Amino acid sequence: MRAVVYSGYGVDPELRQVPDPVCPHGGVVIAVGATGVCRSDWHAWQGHEPVALPHIGGHELAGVVVQSGPSVTRWRAGDRVTVPFACGCGRCEYCLAGPEQTQPGFTGPGSFAELVAIHAADANLVSLPASVGFVTAASLGCRFATAFRAVTAHGRARAGDWLAVHGCGGVGLSAVMIASALGAHVIAVDVAAAALDRARELGAEFTVRAGPGTVAAVGEITGGGAHVSIDALGSPATAVDSVRCLRRRGRHVQVGLLLGPASVPPLPMDLVIARELEIYGSHGMAAPDYPPMMALIADGTLRPGSAIGQVIRLEDVGQALAAMDTPGSAAGMTVARLSP
């Protein structure tokens, strides 16, 4: 099969012929119809998250099952499916609750390939309605599903709440769309004018150019601070600004990855105490939690396809990863299409 492979951290990814994956006993092999190209993939490529080298990245995917293992009971060849990027073993108490994970593109070869193996298929696959295409479905697995859980489960955003989103890449724009669709007043914060323009198109009522005046601007717009604030980028500056822009008893949700000693933010714990703030981390969404999100997509409340910035070919994945060296360089999600 064809796959995009990098032999070392930061080394240019190359399109190569590699052996087909072996179908796990309790898993499936999926013919990839489309795969997202996410900043989390960039982090792995840069070595911020260790992976076995050489490596095939990619963790947001949709496609068709072409082979199922002998112990799989729910899925057969021909089924159209998508996959949460955080997959569990399907057996332990932590896995069944969601957070214990394997991850295609991190703990094993991923979806920058024509075929990908997924373990514990009965616990991890999500059926894909005929009305949802592969490109749209590929945008759900990491960014959109992560944003949905961050906004609804941790942020508990309600109609009329003020919600600030710091960083308007894929996950940030998804959070903007979801919160707006649920009736929240959304403020988008980013350094890039194109990203802010995109956020306005997806429902942001206000936009703020990120910088020294971010906290003051959010406070003025909201009349005292946001009810919910999400760091969707992952930097010490955005994490601190996200906490500082909250009103009393507000909720900060950390979605953007903060990796390595240099990325540890000096969180203002004095404000956390004085304002009785809540701080959450949010990392993906398990397959059993998908139905409410899929129902909102099916009835048209959520339109994740509208947050896709560009659709590329598999052979262009390496170039798309390299473009992420400059934060804010791409406004919206990037998805590689492998089949119609």
N, C-alpha and C positions, 0 to 999 in steps of 0.2 A: 504494500500500500504506500501511498504518498503521505509524508508527514513533514512538518516544520520542526527541525531539530537544532538545538544549540549545544555545542561541545564544551563550553565553559561559560562562566558568568561574564556577561557583557560581550561575549563573542557573537558576531552576526549570525542570526538564525538562518538555516538553509533548508530548502525543500529537497527532501531525499526520498529514496525508496527504502523502506524498512520492513521487517517481518510483520505479518498480521498479528494482532493480539490473540492470546489463548483465552478461550471462554472459561471463566471461573465456574466451579461446581454449582455455586448458588447465585451466579451472576449472568450477565448477558453481554453480547457484543452488539454495539450499535453502529450502523452506518450513519455517519454524521451528516446531517442536512445543512446545519449552520452552527457556527461557534462564535461566541463573543470574544473580543480582544480587550482585556480589562487591565486596569492599573495593578491589580494583584498579580497578574501574569508578568507585568513589568518588574514588580518587586522580586519575584522568583528568578527572573532572568538576570537581574542585577546582583543576585546572591543575598538579598536581604532576608529571604527565607531559604534555608538550605534544601536542595533537591539533589537526587542522584543524577550525575552527569555521565554521558550525554542525556539530554532531557527533551521530552515533548511536552510543551505547556498546553494550556487551554482547559478551562473548567466550566464554561457556560455553554451548554450544548442542547441540541434537539435533533432528533433523527428517527430512524426506523430500526427496530430490533431485527437483527439478521440471524442470531443464534442465541439460544438460552440453555443454561446448564441443567443437568438432570434433576436438581432439587428445586428448581424454580417452578412455582405453581400458578402465578398470576399473569405471566407474560410469555408471549410466543412470537415467532418470526412474523413480521408484517405490522406489529403494533407500533403506532406513532407515539413517541414519548419525549419527555424532557426530564431533566435530572437536577435536583438541588446540588449546588457545588459542594455542600457539606453533606457527605454520605455517611451513614452509620452502619454498624455491623448488624443491626436488627435484632440483637439478642440481649445485651446488657441493659441495666436500668438506666444508665446515663444515655446510651444510644437511643433507647426508646423515648426518652424525654427530649432528645434533640441534639445536645451539644457534643457527644462523642463522635468523632468523624474520621473518615478517610476522604481524600480529596483528589479527584482526577486532575492532573496537571501539577500536583504538588507531592502527594504521597506515592504517586505512580504516573505512568504516561497519561497525557490528557488528550483533549479534543482538537488540537491543531493537527488533525490527521483524518484520513478517510474512514478509519474505524477506531473505536475506543471500547475498552472493556470496563464494565461497571460491576462492582461486587454487591452482594446482598440485594439483588434486584427487587425482591418482593417488598423490601422495606424502603427502597430509595427511588423507584421510578414513579413518574407522574404521567397519567394518560393525557394525551394532547388532543383536544377537540379538533374536529376536521376544519373548523372555521379559523383556527389559529395556525399560521404558517410557521415554517422552521425559523426564519429570520426573526420574527417577533418572539417566538418561544425561546430562542437562544438569548434574548435580552433579559429573560426572567431569572435565570439560574443563580446569578450572584447579585448583580446590582439592583435589579428591581425587587426581587424577593427579600434581599437584605434591607432595602429601603422600606418595604412594606412592613416588615417586622419592627424595624426601628421606629417608624412613625406610629404604628398601631399598638404593638405589644409593650414596648418600652416607653416611647414618648406619650402614648395614650392621648394622642391629639384628637380634639373634638371640634365640631363646628364652632367657629367664633374664636378659637385659640389663635394666638400669635406664635408662629413657628419660623425660626431662622435656620437656614441651610448654609453652612460654610463650605464652599467648594462645589462647583457646578460641573463636575464631570458626569460620568454615567450614573453613579449611585446618587449623587446630589440632585441631578435633574429628575431622577426617578422619585426622590423624596419630595421635590417640588410638585410634581404632577400628582402624586398620591395624596399629599396633605391638602392641596388645593381642591382635588375632587371630593375630599371628605368635608370640605367647608371651612378649613383653616385659612387664616390670613398669612400668606407666605412672604418672607423676606429672603431673597437670594443674595449671597455674598461671594464675590470672586474677584480675582485680579484681572481677568480677561473680559473685555467688552463683548466679545462674541458669545462667551458663556452666559453672561448676564442677559444678552438679547434672547438667547435660547430659553433661559429660565422664564423670561416674561412671556414668551410664546406658549410655555407649558403651564402657566397659571400663577407665576409670582406676581404679587401686587406691587411690591417694591423691590428695588435692587440697590445694593451698596457695593462700591468699589472697596475691596479689602485693603486695609492699611491701618495706620495709627488711630484713625477716627471711627473704626468699625463699631466699637462698643457704644460710643456716644450716639452714632447714627441710629443703631437699632433701638437704643433707649428712647430716643426722640420720636421715632416712628411709632413705637408701641405704647408710648406713654408710661414707661416704667420697666420695660424689659419683656423678653419673650417668655411664653409659658413653656415652650419646648425649643431646644437648640441642638442641632446635629452637626458634628464635625464630620463631613463626608470626604475631606481631603486626607487628613492625617499628618499634622505637623504640630510642633509645640505651640506655634503662634495661633493656629486656628483652634486648637483644643482649648487654650487659655481664653481666647476671645469668646468661644462658644459658652464657656462657663460664666464669664463676666457679663454677658449680655442677658442673663436670665433674671426674671423678677423673683420675688420671694416664692419659695416652694416650687420653683421651676425645675425642669428635667433636662439634663444634658445627656445626649446619646453619642458615644464614640463609635463611629463606623470606620473612618479612615484608619489605616494601619499605622502604628507608631512603633517602629522597629529599631532596636539598637540603643545604646546608652545616649547617643546624641539626640535621640528623638523623644526622650522622656520629658514631658512638659512640666513646668513649675506651676502646678495647679494651685489656684488661690483658695486653700482650704479654709482660710478665715471667712471667706464669703460662703463657702459650702456650709459652714456651721451657722454663721449669722443669719443667712437667708433660708436655712433648712432645705438646701438643694438636694436633688437626687442625681446620681451619676450612674449611668449604665454603659456597658459594652454590648454591642450587637454584632453577631457573626453568623450571617446566613439565616436560612429558615428550612426546617425539616419537611420532608414530603407530606406527612399527615397534616401539616398546617397550610398546605397550598389551597384547599377548596375555597375558603372565603375570598382569596385573591383571584382565583380563576373565575369565580362567579361574577366579580366586579368587572373582569375583562370580558366575559361572555356577554354581559348586558350593556357593555359600552361605557360604563362609568369610568373605567381605566383604559387608556389606549397606549400601551407601552411601545408600540411600533413608532409612535410619533416622536419618541425621544431618541431614536436612532439617527446618528449624525451621518454615517457613511456605511455603505455595504461594499466589501472588497472581496478579492479572491483569496484562496488559501495561500497562494504564492506571495501575496502581499502582506502576510501577517508580520514578517520580520520588520518590514519598513514601518508598519503601524506601531509595533512595540518601540522601535527606536524613536518615533515621534513623541512618545510619552516622556522622553528625557526633559522636555520643556513643559511643566505643569500649565494647564490652561490652553495648550496648543490646539486641542481638538474639542469642539463644542458638541457634546453628545456621545452616544455609544457608537462603537465600531463593531460591526459584525461581518464575519467572513461567511459567504454562502458557498456551499459545496454542491448542493442540488436544489432543484426548484421546490 
